[in-house]
């Protein structure tokens, strides 16, 4: 009987894999400075041009990496901008599971949004540069800066941006979705404070509080075949894994695919507490990710 077990590193053999990975690395080194340099010129330009271009930066990067992206469902948010808010279009906060550095270009390719990311990412090669020019909001775990960071996120949403959050607070091994931290939902459902304690920060206009759209992301194809459990570390980057070797291993594979599943948006006003909202979002994301890992075709309900 033939052995059908696939190795986690069943990539192009030997020298061919080395050449393939090297060519992709060169492509990244060329594409990122050129695209980011052009984007830097767009930052002072009013309107949504810079938002649209950021998506093309991520799209070009995924093309160089030979990472195909399938999207199921419909984003609740549009390109946004100040005019969208003037029309009464509610901002959207996309909340997604998180298993890899790849989640950023994958979601950035399909969703008109800016990321909310840990401050460490600002120092990463490639990702840090693109994220910074792409107007990512970098946050710390320092409580003394929490209020300022929250105010910046609210101001961005009011001004026309949508946001992408990873409420697990860290990355997983891709086999499960970690519990969502309810603090990540404080922007959409702030605690009720007496007026004298409410502060002078920005407030959402009536009717323009953000919607929450749960998003499941699963890496489900490797070299044209379904991803086995033992192959998930090709995509997942978590714990104390070194970034350099992980990227090199990923680059050696010919074709990869990520699937984005967009669930129906949730209105924060329909939930009594942040914990209830966080749990509802987690339930949708976890169920969707589990279905995608089993190669099932989930229903979006939207």
N, C-alpha and C positions, 0 to 999 in steps of 0.2 A: 504494500500500500504506500502510495506517495505521501511524503511528509508535507502537510499544508500549513504547518506553523510558520508564521512570519516573524522575522527578527525585528526588534524595535528600530534597528538601523538598516533595514532593507532598502537602502538607497542605491543610486547608481554606483557600480563597482569601482573601487580603486581610484585610479588616476582620473577617470571620467568624472567622478563625484567631486574630486578636488578642483578640477577645471571649472565645473559648473558652479560650485560655491564661490570660487575666486571671481568668476565673471559677474555673479550677482553682487558680490561685495564691491567690485569696481563700479557697477551700475549705481549702487546706493551712494557711493562716495561722490559720483558725478551729479546725480539727480538732486540730492538733498541741498547742497549749497546753491545750485542754480534756482531751484523752486522756492527755497526759503528766502533767497535774496530778492526774488521778484515779489514775494509776499510781503517782505519788509517795506517795499515801496508802496504797497497798497494800504498799509496800516493807517496812514493819516487820511485816506480817501473816505469820505462819508458814504453811507449806503452799505449794501450787502455783498459787494464785489469780493471783499477779502474773505467773507464767510464762504462764498462759492469756491474761491481759489483754494482754500484750505482743504476742501474735500478732494480737489484734484491732486494736491500734494500727497495725501494719503493714498489715493487711488493709484498714482504712479508708483509709489513705494510698494504697494501690494502686487502690482504687475511685475515689477522687478523681482520680487520674491516668489513669483509664480504661485501666488495665493489667491485662488478663486473665492468669491464671496456670493453666497446665495441668501436672499432675504425673503422671508415669509411674513406676510402681514403688511400693514401700512403705518408709517410714522405719523404720530398725532401732530407733530410740529412741522412747519414749513421753514423756508430759509429765514423767516422772521424779519428782524429789523424794526426800526422805529415806526415805520408805516403800518406794519402788521399790528403793533400794539395800539396804534391810533384807530385801527379798524375793529378793535375789540378782540383780537386773536390772543387766546391765553397762551402763556409760555408753557413749555414742557420740560420736565425733568425726566430723562431716561435713566432707569436704574437697572443695572446689569450685573450678572455674575462675572467673576474675574478669575482667570486662571493663567494669564500670560501677558507679557509685554505686547504680544500681538493683538490683544483686545483693542488697543488704542488705534492702530491703523485700520483694523477691520471695521470698527464702529465709526471711525472718522470718515471712512470712504462712503458710507451710506446715510449718515445722519448729519443734518445741518445743526451742529452743536459745538460748544466748547467743553473741554474736559475739566473736571475738578479732580486734581491728582495730588499725591503726596509730594512734599517739597523735594524729596530725594530725586525724583524723576528729572527735575530741572538740571541736575548735574550729569545725567546720562549722555553718552555719545549718541548722536543722530536723533533719538527720540526726544531728548531734552531740548535740543535746538528747535526741532519742528514744533514741539509742544509750546515752547516759549513764544515763538513768532506767531503760532496759532492762537494766542491769547488764552492759553490754559490758566486756570486759577489754581495756584499752588497753595496747599494748606499744610499746616504743621499740627502736631499733637499738643502744642503749647496752649494751655487754657487762656493765657493772657492775650492771645491773638484771635481767639474764637469769635468774638463779637465783630472784629474788623473783617474777618474772612466771610462771616455770614452776611454782613452788610454789602460786601463786594458782590457776592453771589446774587443777592436780591436786586442790587442795582443793575447787574448784567441782565437778569431776567426782565426787569422793567424796561431796560433799554433796547430789547429786541432779541437777545440771545436765548437759546435753549441750552440746557446743561446735561452732561452725562456724568453720573455718579456710580461708584462701585461700593455699595453699602456693606459688603462683607468686611471691608476694612483691610483686607489682605488678599493675596491670591491663593487659590486652592490647587489641588492636583488634577483637577478636571473631571474627577469621578463623582463629585457631589457639589452641592451649593451650600456654603456655610451660612449660618444664621445672619440675617440682616440686622445691623445696628440701628435702632430707632432714632439715634441722634442725627443720622444723615437725612432724616425726613423733617427736621425742625424748620427748614427753609419754607417748605410747603405748608406745614402745620405748626406754627410757632406756639410756645406755651402762652397761656392767657395770663397776662400780667396787669396789675393795676396801672392806670395811666401814669402815675408818678414814677413807676419803675420801668416803663416801656422804652425809655431811651429816645434818642433823636435820630435813630437810623432810618434808612429808607423803608417805606411801607408800600405794599401792593395796592394799586387803585381798586376800587370795588369791582368785582367780577373778573379781575385779572390775576387771581392767585393761580399758581402753576398746576397743571395736571401732572400726574405721575404715570409714566408708561413703563411697565415691566418689560425687560428684554432678556431673552435667553441666548447665549452664544456658546456654540459647540463646534469643535474642530472634528469633522466627521469623515473626511476623505484624505488618504495619504497614498500618493502614487496610484490613484485611480481606484483604490479599494477602501472598504469601510475601516475605520480606525479601531484596532483592538485595544483592550485595556492596557496591555503592556507597551503600546505605542504612544499612549497619551503624553508621556514625558517629552516626546519630540516637540510638542506644542506647549505643554504646561510648564511654567517657570515659577517656582515657589520655594519657600523655605530658604535654605542657605545655598541654593544652586548658583554656580558662577554663571554670569551672563554671557561672557565670551564663548566658552565651549558650547553653551546651549544654542546660541545663534549659529555657530558654525555647523553644528549637527543638523539644525533645521535647514540651512542653506543647501545641504547636499542632496536633499530630496527633490525629485523632479516636479511633481505637482501636489498641491495641497488645497484643501477646501475648508472654509468656515461657513457655518449656517447661522444666520441671525433670525430669531423668531420674535416678532413684535406682538405683544399681548394687548388686549383692549386697555385703554388708559383708565386710571382711577382718579376720581375727584376727591381730594382730601376732605372736603366738607361732608362727604358721606360717611366718614369714620369718626368715632368719638375720641380716639386717642392716636398719638403717633405710633404706639406699639401695634395697634390694630391695623393701621395703614401699612406699616413695615411688614407685618405678618402676611397681609393679603398680597403684597408685592412679591414677597419671598415664595409664597405658595405657587403663584403663577410661574415665576422664573424657574423654580426647582422642578415643577411638573414638566414644563416645556423642555428643559435641559435633559431630563431623564428620558423623555420620548425621543429626542434627537439622538441621544447616545445609543438607543435601541434601534435606530434607523427607522423609526415610525414617522409618519407624516402627521404632525399635530395640527389640530384645528385652532385657528386664532380667535374665532368668535367675533371678529371685527368686520 
